[in-house]
Amino acid sequence: MADQAAVEEVPVWLEVNGTPLVTWMCTPDLLEELAIGWLAGEGYIESIDEVHLRPCATDLGFWADVAPERVARVQAEGRRPVLASGCGAVNVFLAEPDSIRPVPLRGPPPPTEQMRALFKALFQLGERYRDTGGIHAAALSDGSDLLAHAEDIGRHNAVDKVIGAMFLARRQLAGLGLLVTGRISAELAAKAGRAGLAWIATPSVPSTLAVEIARQTGMVLVGRAVSGQPHLHQP
């Protein structure tokens, strides 16, 4: 690790149908994945065919065109602007837990030893973490292997990136699991719930609101996932 290691952080903006919606403070890679994953996690799209994404040639940003009725549906949820529990001052629009479409329980997380093996693989992929010691990571898994991986200064950004990667690859998300290196917050549980994921696991713990969202959307949350006695929160 360098004596003066620092994590790169830049602003990246997104406009949807001509309206500015979000500016991320993020690690500047996998930015198309970030934009697509955010749109999916916020409920604007359910497939890659539902969005036309155009990068700005002179700035770090994107224009997205989506169906106006999808925008109207998101707006109709009446989301409240809140200061999220993620890293830094992150403003998000958090829906009520019962506004997320329920998903049937899609299977349990892998056994403890397999979960530890998945996290070991996740940590081994962490190039930026080894360089700086100050970054989050996320990965999607089928319970046996890691299917998508991303690092970012914000754990919510890392989750958006792996979801976006699966959308761009036209791969199925429903029934997969999510590994994150930080706390499972409400906004992460909401993103995973909309994606139809089966479980989320972390070496840390979930928040109480994340547990409530998971209960309503059929997900299992695994706290202390690499410890001797993981904590399971089941619907």
Solvent accessible surface area in square Angstrom, and as a share of the most:
residue,aa,sasa,rsa
1,M,151,0.67
2,A,68,0.53
3,D,149,0.77
4,Q,171,0.76
5,A,41,0.32
6,A,85,0.66
7,V,34,0.19
8,E,102,0.46
9,E,87,0.39
10,V,27,0.16
11,P,77,0.48
12,V,0,0.00
13,W,56,0.20
14,L,1,0.00
15,E,40,0.18
16,V,4,0.02
17,N,62,0.32
18,G,59,0.56
19,T,73,0.43
20,P,99,0.62
21,L,59,0.29
22,V,30,0.17
23,T,80,0.47
24,W,12,0.04
25,M,98,0.44
26,C,0,0.00
27,T,0,0.00
28,P,39,0.24
29,D,45,0.24
30,L,75,0.37
31,L,25,0.12
32,E,83,0.37
33,E,33,0.15
34,L,0,0.00
35,A,0,0.00
36,I,2,0.01
37,G,0,0.00
38,W,30,0.11
39,L,0,0.00
40,A,11,0.09
41,G,1,0.01
42,E,21,0.09
43,G,16,0.16
44,Y,15,0.06
45,I,3,0.02
46,E,88,0.39
47,S,44,0.28
48,I,31,0.16
49,D,104,0.54
50,E,66,0.29
51,V,21,0.12
52,H,106,0.47
53,L,30,0.15
54,R,96,0.35
55,P,94,0.59
56,C,21,0.13
57,A,108,0.83
58,T,129,0.75
59,D,82,0.42
60,L,74,0.37
61,G,4,0.03
62,F,16,0.07
63,W,84,0.29
64,A,1,0.01
65,D,58,0.30
66,V,11,0.07
67,A,37,0.29
68,P,98,0.61
69,E,112,0.50
70,R,25,0.09
71,V,26,0.15
72,A,54,0.42
73,R,130,0.47
74,V,10,0.06
75,Q,128,0.57
76,A,87,0.67
77,E,54,0.24
78,G,56,0.54
79,R,32,0.12
80,R,117,0.43
81,P,95,0.60
82,V,42,0.24
83,L,124,0.62
84,A,12,0.10
85,S,59,0.38
86,G,12,0.11
87,C,54,0.32
88,G,64,0.61
89,A,90,0.69
90,V,29,0.17
91,N,109,0.56
92,V,30,0.17
93,F,109,0.45
94,L,21,0.10
95,A,5,0.04
96,E,80,0.36
97,P,23,0.14
98,D,110,0.57
99,S,41,0.27
100,I,7,0.04
101,R,159,0.58
102,P,98,0.62
103,V,22,0.13
104,P,99,0.62
105,L,104,0.52
106,R,104,0.38
107,G,25,0.24
108,P,114,0.72
109,P,18,0.11
110,P,20,0.13
111,P,102,0.64
112,T,50,0.29
113,E,115,0.52
114,Q,58,0.26
115,M,5,0.02
116,R,73,0.26
117,A,51,0.39
118,L,5,0.03
119,F,0,0.00
120,K,127,0.54
121,A,36,0.28
122,L,1,0.00
123,F,100,0.42
124,Q,109,0.49
125,L,85,0.42
126,G,3,0.03
127,E,114,0.51
128,R,76,0.28
129,Y,121,0.46
130,R,124,0.45
131,D,86,0.45
132,T,29,0.17
133,G,34,0.33
134,G,39,0.37
135,I,17,0.09
136,H,39,0.17
137,A,9,0.07
138,A,0,0.00
139,A,0,0.00
140,L,0,0.00
141,S,0,0.00
142,D,77,0.40
143,G,15,0.14
144,S,72,0.47
145,D,86,0.45
146,L,39,0.19
147,L,47,0.23
148,A,14,0.11
149,H,50,0.22
150,A,2,0.02
151,E,13,0.06
152,D,0,0.00
153,I,42,0.21
154,G,3,0.03
155,R,9,0.03
156,H,19,0.08
157,N,1,0.00
158,A,0,0.00
159,V,0,0.00
160,D,1,0.01
161,K,0,0.00
162,V,1,0.00
163,I,1,0.00
164,G,0,0.00
165,A,30,0.24
166,M,3,0.01
167,F,25,0.10
168,L,61,0.30
169,A,60,0.46
170,R,164,0.60
171,R,120,0.44
172,Q,132,0.59
173,L,14,0.07
174,A,31,0.24
175,G,31,0.29
176,L,20,0.10
177,G,0,0.00
178,L,0,0.00
179,L,0,0.00
180,V,0,0.00
181,T,38,0.22
182,G,8,0.07
183,R,84,0.31
184,I,0,0.00
185,S,0,0.00
186,A,10,0.08
187,E,15,0.07
188,L,0,0.00
189,A,0,0.00
190,A,4,0.03
191,K,9,0.04
192,A,0,0.00
193,G,1,0.01
194,R,56,0.21
195,A,22,0.17
196,G,5,0.05
197,L,2,0.01
198,A,2,0.01
199,W,8,0.03
200,I,0,0.00
201,A,0,0.00
202,T,0,0.00
203,P,33,0.21
204,S,34,0.22
205,V,52,0.30
206,P,19,0.12
207,S,33,0.21
208,T,122,0.71
209,L,69,0.34
210,A,0,0.00
211,V,24,0.14
212,E,57,0.26
213,I,1,0.00
214,A,2,0.02
215,R,121,0.44
216,Q,68,0.30
217,T,1,0.01
218,G,10,0.10
219,M,1,0.00
220,V,3,0.01
221,L,0,0.00
222,V,5,0.03
223,G,0,0.00
224,R,108,0.39
225,A,0,0.00
226,V,58,0.33
227,S,42,0.27
228,G,71,0.68
229,Q,144,0.64
230,P,29,0.18
231,H,92,0.41
232,L,89,0.44
233,H,61,0.27
234,Q,115,0.51
235,P,71,0.45
